[in-house]
Amino acid sequence: MVKYALYVPLKAKAGKEAKVEAFLKQGAEMAKKEQGTITWYAFKEDEGRYDIFDTFDDEAGRDAHLNGEIAKALMAKADELLAEQPQIHRIAILANK
């Protein structure tokens, strides 16, 4: 059972929604190459609000992801695409199906 996760809500700058969506789709492709990332989801809540949720078997996998290419790319594009800095929430998974 996966025990670790990250939740990252994102708010796109006005007019940058399509670029944020393209970035998130690219992130999914990048996540496929990360051995320690078990699942990686990007979803749209409503206009301009997006979220990333990913899971890991262990802290090492989560740390590798946080120091990996997706995180670096997100931080590099944050000022251009996002209305506010990403807030990264470290989550413990208590149960799953």
Sequence and secondary structure as in RCSB ss.txt:
>XXXX:A:sequence
MVKYALYVPLKAKAGKEAKVEAFLKQGAEMAKKEQGTITWYAFKEDEGRYDIFDTFDDEAGRDAHLNGEIAKALM
AKADELLAEQPQIHRIAILANK
>XXXX:A:secstr
   EEEEEEEEB TT HHHHHHHHHHHHHHHTT TTEEEEEEEEEETTEEEEEEEESSHHHHHHHHTSHHHHHHH
HHHHHHBSS    EEEE     
